[in-house]
Amino acid sequence: MQQTVNILITGDFAPLNRVEELCRKGDFASVFNNFIDVFQHNDLNVVDLECPLTHAQYTRPKTGPYQNAHPDTIGALSYAGVDLAAMANNHIMDFATRGVEDTLELCQQNGIATIGIGTSQAEAARPFVLKHQGKRIAIMNAADNEFLTTPDGAYTCNPIDAIQCHYNISKAKQENDYVLMIMHAGNEFYRLPSPRTKKLYRFLIDQGADAVVSHHTHVFSGYEIYKGKPIFYGLGNFVYDWPSKKYSDWNRGYVVRLMIGEEMQFEIIPLKQGNEQPGVFKLNDDERKQFDEDIKALNRIIADDAALEEAFAQYCQSVFPMYNAFIEPYWGRYIAALQKRGWLPRFLNRKKRLFHLNLSRCESHRDVLLRLLKENEQLI
């Protein structure tokens, strides 16, 4: 009888604010509380490291908030027995090359391997391979295309590219028994995958992946079993202390334990974090009941393509005003002619151009942008 290999995967870990203070005091027990036993007796613990751990001051050009944590917060990962940090995400490059180098050095010093990042595209796409119980399990990490490189090109994260994913999974499958894909993608604060995301993650299974686990949206989503393989569309935050978001969906999530034996099984372990007390906790019975009801409702929508399309259309309508603000100002041939002659300044400053770049390049933002532009076209 084959013995099971247990792999725990969490969502976003950003040791900020009150959690950062606890880490600097060395009080890691108050970061993990009664959740710490979830990390015990696994063969591999994997965490999405959502921000650089650095004193670096120089930030890279980008849109959105900049985030970093004190280097001492690495102790929290060591305390929990984290073996592998997934680093393909939209914040790890916030403090440019110095921030990346500081973080990678800290991980190396603490015996924590990394995936999803490297000095070349090939290195960033390279899998981590767990060899245990006679099995070879390859784990790869990729992210939506949001500011995934340092400005000097010294480091890059692994971007989500369906064609490259095909080749990467095919190669990994030839050399290993199992392939796990960890994705950092989706529309923030939206609790379902877009129809495109569902197709993409199913495509990864079709190419040979044995499981797909996603995070990034800061709220948890549902899951499905596709061709006998699990796809988790969003774990939500793991440890991401944000005082203004107490008792919101930001502070609800789950981790997944994959149990690989004669077949792939899994366990979902829900959590709460960052409310009156900082850190992560297990749910009580009433909270677990509510979680189970919520995830079942999400799963029903995910299983129904028409319902998923309708839900995404409603989401797009809700955020169109925000996206409209991103793509303005107004334009016209007379204004363009004046500007071309140098008689008018540019309406789009540097930050606005970065917004347009991000809206166009990031797949999840582009899903909404294309729908907005198509709707505007119909009004002309």
N, C-alpha and C positions, 0 to 999 in steps of 0.2 A: 504493500500500500504506500502510495506516494505521500511524502510529508508536504504540508502546505508552506508556501512562502508568503509571508504577510508584509504588505507594503502600505504604509500610511501616507496619504497625500492631503495637504491642507490648502486653504485659500490664502489670501493676501496677508502677509506678515509685515507690518510697518510699525516698529517699536517707537511710537511718537508720544509726546505729551506726558501723561501720568505714567505710562508704561516705561518711557525713557527714564523718568525719575527713579522708578523702582529698580531698573537695571543698573543705573549708576550707583545705587546704594547696595547692589548685589542681592537684592531681595527678589530672586527669580521665582521663589515659591509663590509669591503674590501675583506673579504674572500668569502662572498656569493653574494655581489653585487646585480644585478637585478634578481638573481635566488632565493633570499630568500623567495619570495612569494609562490614558489612551496612547501615550507614546511608548509605553513599556511593552516588552515582549513582541516587538515587531522586528522584522529582519531588515527593514529600511524605513526611515522617516524622511519624508520629502516636504519641504516648505517653499512656497513662493516668497522669495525675499524681494519685497516691493520697493525698497528704497536703498540708496547707498549708505553705508555706515562709515562716516567720514567727517573730518574737520574742514574739508575743502570749502573754499569761499566762492570760487569761480563757478558760475552756472552757465549752462549751454543755452543758446537761443531756442525757445519753444513756446507753446501755449500751455495754459493750465498751471497748476501750482507746482512749486519746487519742493521736494521733500528729501530730507536726510536725517539720520539719527546718529547719536554718539557712538563711537566705536565700541564702547563698553557694552552696548546692547548685544554684541555677538555672544556674550555670556549666556543670554537667554536660550539661544539655539543649542549651545553646548549642554546647558542644564537639562534640556528636554531630550537630548540624544538625537538631534537632527543630523542626518548623514549626508543629505543632498539638498542644495539650494537651487531652485529653478529661478533663473535670472533674466529670462526673456520677458521683459515687461516695459511699460511706458514711463517708469520713473528711475530705473537703475542708471540711466545716463544723465540725470538731472544736473549732477555736479561734474560733468565732463570726464576727461581721462583720469584725473586725480581721484575723483570719487570712485570710479570703477576699480582702479588699481588698489586703493585702500581697502575696498570691500573684498576683492579677490584675495589679497594678502591676509586679511583677517580670517577668511574662510579656510585658507590653506593652513594657517597657524593652528587652527582649531580642529583640523581633521575633517572639514566639511567640503565635500566635492561640489562642483558647480556644473550646470548645463545651461544651454540656451544663450551663451555669451562666449566671445573669443576675439582674437586679433584678426580673424578672417571669417568669411562666410562658412567655409568648410569646418573650421573649429567650432563655431557657434552652433552648427547643426549636428555636431558629433554626439552620439548618444553616450550616456552613462550606462555601463553594463554591470548588473548585479549577477554574480555567479554564486548560486546557493542551492543546496539540496539537489545537485545534479542538473540544475536549470540555468540557462542564460537568459536574462531578462533585460532588454534594452529599453531605456527611458529617454525620450526626446522632448524638447521644450521649444515652442515657437509662440510668437505674439503678433497681434495686429500691428500694422506699419505706422506706429506713432513714435517718432523721434527715437529710433532704435540704434543710432550710431553716435559716437562721440564726434564733435565738430571737426576734429583733426583726423578722423578716420582710423584712429588707433584701435578702437574696439567697436564691435557690432553685436547686436542681438540677432537671433534667428527669426527672420520675418515669416509670416504665414504666406506661403505661395503654394497653391495646389499642385502645380507641376513638380516643384522641387520636393514637396512632401511625398509625392508618389515615388520618386527616386530614392529619397532617404529611407522611407519605410521598406521599400523593396530590398534595398541593400541590407538594412538592419535585420530583416526577416530571414535573409539567406544565412546570416551569421549567428542568429540567436533563436531561441525557442519562442519568446514572447516579445512583443513591442508595445510599449505604453506611450501614448501621446499626451503631454501636458500643454494645454493651450491657454494663452492669456489674451482674451478677446471678448467682444460683445459690446452692446450698448449700455453705458453706465446707467444704473438705477432702473433698468428694465429687467423684469423678472422672467423673461422668456428669450429663447434664441430667435433671431430673425429667420425667415424661411431659408435664406442663403446659408446661414450658419448651420442649420439642421442638415442641409444638403452636403455642406463641406465636411462635417464631422462624420456623417454616414459614408462619405467618400473615403475618408481616412480608414474606416473599418474595411471598406471594400478593397483597399490597397494592401491590407494585411495587419493593420493595428488590432490589438486584442482588447484595448480599452482606450477611451478618450476622456480626459478630465479637464474641465475648463474653469477658469476664474477670471477676475478683472472687474466685473460689473458692480461690485460692492453690495449686491443683494443676491440671495440664493435663488437658484432656478431648480427645475425638475430634472428628470433623467429618463432614459428609455433603454430597452434591450433591443439591439438591432443585430439580426443574424447571430443571436446568441452572445453578443458582446455588449458590455455596458458603455453608455455615453452619458456623462454627467455635464449638464449644460451650464452649471455655475455653482461653485461652492459658497459664494459669498465671502465676506471678510473672515479672517481667523483672529488675528490680533491687530487692530487698527483703531487706536484710541482717538476719538474725535468728540470733544466735550459737547458740541452743539447737536450731536446726533443721538443723544441718549434715548433709549427705548424706541428706536426707529428700526426699520429693516436693515439699516447699515450694521446694526449690532447683532443680527441673526445670521447664522450660517451653519455649515456642517463640514466635517472631514469625512474622507472615504478610506476605508481599509480594504484593499484588494487582497483576496486570499486565493493564491494560485496553487492549485493541486492538480488533480485529474481533470478538473474544469475550473473556469474562472468564477469565483463567488465574490461577494462584496458585503460590507457592512457600512451603513450610514450612521454617523454619530453626530447629532445636532449639537449646537453650542449657542451661547450668548456671551457677549463681551462688551466692555466699555460703557456700562451703565453707571450706577452709583459707585460701584467698586470697579477699579481698573482691572484689566486682565480678562481671561477666558474662563468660563464655567460650564458645567453640564446643565442641562435643563431639568426642572422638576417635572412631576408627572403631568400637571396641567399644561405646562409649556410644551412638553413632548407631544401631548395629544393635539395641540394646536398646530405644531410643526407638521405632524403626520397628515393632518387635514389639508394644510396649505400645499404640501408637496404633491399630494394626490391630485389636487385641483390643477396644479401646474402640469403634471404628467398627462392629464386628460387632454389639455390643450395641445401639448407637444405631439401627442399621438394622432391628432386630427389636423391634417394639413389646411383645411379650410378655416378651422378655428384659429390656427396659428397665424395664417395670413390676415385674418380679420383683426386679431389682437395687435399684430405689428402695424397694420394700417392705422389703428386707433392711436398707437404710440407715436407714429410719425406725425399724425395730426397734432398731437399734444406738444411736440417739440419743433414744429415748423416755424413758429415765431422766433425761437432762438436761432435756428439755422438761417432764417431770413436776415436776421441782424448780422450774422456772420458774412453773408455774401453781398450785402449792400456796401457802398452807397449806390444811389441811382446813377444811371449812365445814359448817354445819348450821343448821337453823332456830332452835334454842335459842341457839346462839352468835350468830347474826345478830340475834336479838331483844335479847340483852344489849348487843350493840354498838350497835344502833339507839337504845337508851335511854342510851347514853353510859357504860355500866358497864364496857365493855371498850375498850381502845385498838385502833386499826386494826392488823390483822396485816400489811397491805401498806404498807410504807414507800414513800417517794417513788421510790427506785430500783426497787423491785419493781413499782410501777405503770408505770414506764418500760419494764420488761421486758415486761409484759403488752401495753402499747401497741405495742411493736416486734413481738412475736409475732403480733399480730392484723393489723398494718398491712402488714408486709413479706410479699410474695407467697411468697417461698421458705420463710420460717419458717412461714407459714400453711399451706403444703402439708403439712408434717409435723404441725402442731398439729391440723388438721382430721382427719387420720388417727388421731391419738392420741385425740381426743375421741370419734371414732366407735367406736374399739376399746373405750374405757371404757364407752360407752353399751351395748355388747353384753354387758358384764359385770354390768350392773345387774339 
